[in-house]
Amino acid sequence: MKRRKIIITSFLLVLALGFLCPAGSIWAQGLRRGTYFIPESSVEHAEDAGKRVHTNYLLSERPETVTVLGPLGLPPDALRAIYGLPLTKDLVPGVNGGSGTIAIVAAYDYPSAAADFDTFSEKFGLPLSTDNVCNGAHPCLRVVHASNLQTTTNCSWNVEEALDMEWAHAMAPYAQIVLVLAASGNMPDVFEAVAVAGNEVVCGKMSCDSTFRLDDGKLGAISGEGAGEGEISISWGGPEFAGEADYDGYFSKLGVVYVAAIGDVGGKIDYPGSSPYVVSAGGTSLHFTGTASGWAFSSETAWADGGGGKSAYEPRPAYQDGISVVGSARGTPDLSFDADPNSGPIIYDSNACYGRVGWFDVGGTSAAAPALAGILNSSGRFYSSTANALDMIYAAYKTASMYSADYHDITVGSSGPYSAGPGWDFTTGVGSPVTYSGK
């Protein structure tokens, strides 16, 4: 009798799981890790190296996120306050809160991008997509298809795009957000989109010509550089591969600072996050207090699943000279930001995915990249290249008085084989930002 009960119970459980996670669904194809879920688009496959990229976000599976619909992750003003930035109510166009352009590079079509952007923005008091207050009194969101074609949709990538555009906007509400969509996650397509994004940032508020040329015939940055004011956020990546340095030229557009997620597997690193021509974005676990009177920073630790380490193919750049632990290879990450799904941001995506629709509680270095791009934008400094921005970051790190004032030095926690400690390390790089200084 007991065995019969076990069989019946097991059958009911399988039936329930089959209903909740039907075969072939994206939920069924993903993975669970602790208290969060890794969507199919964020699962890394070794065979994709040099061919295809993946997203770097995760979904919190804390009990309340399964049963309650509504904003459950951290809202913009919480993370603004925790990282020492002005609250949204204190921002003034042309004075603080960002300017110029932040381009987001992602993949597949996202028909509801503007509507989702506006739902998020209205909820938290941010400018709407059509408000003419961004980048010198121009609309706050534009969507560009890199191939000039509206391709298929992908709900897993749509969550990525919602995260990227909404949190770049949350950190720099008066920068114009340009969502540049690649035809797919294949490397030729996403690097075409990187090239288009560079042109969009340099052209700023104008609609740009999407014709590109490189001497070797590959699609790339347009010849001739203008006065760019902005950043490009890249939350995707793939396993490092021999020959990756051949793609580094895509991150050399003058007037643009490139920020790329390093990945969500402890002790591993993604390309292009490993490129010396990007600001490599790592992850932390954030500890804070939140009361009726506001939010406050308590501490940060290395996020256990944050990527980081030495590049297998990229040499140490000059800005990392003098950091003995780096050795002769490019060390990652450079900067870090809250990436733990259990302390992560809230986003809005109206497309049904993973059995949910609307508000999602997310994390991953996909959150760090656009947030850091927004903070760099809001600092009011626009650099002629990413290398110049990294020179500034590392100069502040190497000056004791600036370092203690401008960055949280994260000394607790570990990810993969690496442990956090005083100064630069392979878990969080320089650390996380304290307000706009030194950025």
Rosetta blueprint (number, residue, H / E / L):
1 M L
2 K H
3 R H
4 R H
5 K H
6 I H
7 I H
8 I H
9 T H
10 S H
11 F H
12 L H
13 L H
14 V H
15 L H
16 A H
17 L H
18 G H
19 F H
20 L H
21 C L
22 P L
23 A L
24 G L
25 S L
26 I H
27 W H
28 A H
29 Q H
30 G L
31 L E
32 R E
33 R E
34 G L
35 T L
36 Y E
37 F E
38 I E
39 P L
40 E H
41 S H
42 S H
43 V L
44 E L
45 H L
46 A H
47 E H
48 D H
49 A L
50 G L
51 K L
52 R E
53 V L
54 H E
55 T L
56 N L
57 Y L
58 L E
59 L E
60 S E
61 E L
62 R L
63 P H
64 E H
65 T H
66 V H
67 T H
68 V L
69 L L
70 G L
71 P L
72 L L
73 G L
74 L E
75 P L
76 P H
77 D H
78 A H
79 L H
80 R H
81 A H
82 I H
83 Y L
84 G L
85 L L
86 P L
87 L L
88 T H
89 K H
90 D H
91 L L
92 V L
93 P L
94 G L
95 V L
96 N L
97 G L
98 G L
99 S L
100 G L
101 T E
102 I E
103 A E
104 I E
105 V E
106 A E
107 A E
108 Y L
109 D E
110 Y L
111 P L
112 S L
113 A H
114 A H
115 A H
116 D H
117 F H
118 D H
119 T H
120 F H
121 S H
122 E H
123 K H
124 F L
125 G L
126 L L
127 P L
128 L L
129 S L
130 T L
131 D L
132 N L
133 V L
134 C E
135 N L
136 G L
137 A L
138 H E
139 P L
140 C L
141 L E
142 R E
143 V E
144 V E
145 H E
146 A L
147 S L
148 N L
149 L L
150 Q L
151 T L
152 T L
153 T E
154 N L
155 C H
156 S H
157 W H
158 N H
159 V H
160 E H
161 E H
162 A H
163 L H
164 D H
165 M H
166 E H
167 W H
168 A H
169 H H
170 A H
171 M H
172 A L
173 P L
174 Y L
175 A L
176 Q E
177 I E
178 V E
179 L E
180 V E
181 L E
182 A E
183 A L
184 S L
185 G L
186 N E
187 M H
188 P H
189 D H
190 V H
191 F H
192 E H
193 A H
194 V H
195 A H
196 V H
197 A H
198 G H
199 N H
200 E H
201 V H
202 V H
203 C H
204 G L
205 K L
206 M L
207 S L
208 C L
209 D L
210 S L
211 T L
212 F L
213 R L
214 L L
215 D L
216 D L
217 G L
218 K L
219 L L
220 G L
221 A L
222 I L
223 S L
224 G L
225 E L
226 G L
227 A L
228 G L
229 E L
230 G E
231 E E
232 I E
233 S E
234 I E
235 S L
236 W L
237 G E
238 G E
239 P E
240 E L
241 F L
242 A L
243 G L
244 E H
245 A H
246 D H
247 Y H
248 D H
249 G H
250 Y H
251 F H
252 S L
253 K L
254 L L
255 G L
256 V E
257 V E
258 Y E
259 V E
260 A E
261 A E
262 I L
263 G L
264 D L
265 V L
266 G L
267 G L
268 K L
269 I L
270 D E
271 Y E
272 P L
273 G L
274 S L
275 S L
276 P L
277 Y L
278 V L
279 V E
280 S E
281 A E
282 G E
283 G E
284 T E
285 S E
286 L E
287 H E
288 F E
289 T E
290 G E
291 T E
292 A L
293 S L
294 G E
295 W E
296 A E
297 F E
298 S E
299 S E
300 E E
301 T E
302 A E
303 W L
304 A L
305 D L
306 G L
307 G L
308 G L
309 G E
310 K E
311 S E
312 A E
313 Y E
314 E E
315 P E
316 R L
317 P L
318 A H
319 Y H
320 Q H
321 D L
322 G L
323 I L
324 S H
325 V H
326 V H
327 G L
328 S L
329 A E
330 R E
331 G E
332 T E
333 P L
334 D L
335 L E
336 S E
337 F E
338 D E
339 A L
340 D L
341 P H
342 N H
343 S H
344 G L
345 P E
346 I E
347 I E
348 Y E
349 D E
350 S E
351 N E
352 A E
353 C E
354 Y L
355 G L
356 R E
357 V E
358 G E
359 W E
360 F E
361 D E
362 V E
363 G E
364 G L
365 T H
366 S H
367 A H
368 A H
369 A H
370 P H
371 A H
372 L H
373 A H
374 G H
375 I H
376 L H
377 N H
378 S H
379 S L
380 G L
381 R L
382 F L
383 Y L
384 S L
385 S L
386 T H
387 A H
388 N H
389 A H
390 L H
391 D H
392 M H
393 I H
394 Y H
395 A H
396 A H
397 Y H
398 K L
399 T L
400 A H
401 S H
402 M H
403 Y H
404 S H
405 A H
406 D H
407 Y E
408 H E
409 D L
410 I L
411 T L
412 V L
413 G L
414 S E
415 S E
416 G L
417 P L
418 Y E
419 S E
420 A L
421 G L
422 P L
423 G L
424 W L
425 D E
426 F L
427 T L
428 T L
429 G E
430 V L
431 G L
432 S E
433 P E
434 V L
435 T L
436 Y L
437 S L
438 G L
439 K L
